[in-house]
């Protein structure tokens, strides 16, 4: 297996953040309403901006956005 570079991982997190933003807006969740789901709004916005985060956070975001993790993965790879 080939080693990934930091820039490749950052590009992936950037795509993931864009998908979070798209889905959040589609759900009608404001930036401030993410607090109702247990996120600090400022911290959540860093995820939408492509800041790396844990798998646990990924699952919490998926739950908030009412989407399966596998669906997000498919959408960012298409």
C-alpha positions, 0 to 999 in steps of 0.5 A: 500500500502506498503511503499518503502525503499530508496534502492528500489527507488534507484534500480528503478532509476539505472534501468532507467539510464541503459535504458536511456544509452541503448536508447541514444546509440541506437539513436546514441546520444553522451554524448556531443550531449545531450546539443542540447536537452537542457541538461547539459552533466554532469548533464545528465550523472548523470541520466544515473548513477541512480541519482533521477530526476523529472517527467518533466526531465523524459518526456524531456529525453523520447522526446530526445530519441524518445520513449514513457514514457510507453515504457521505463516503460515497458522495465525496468519492463520486 
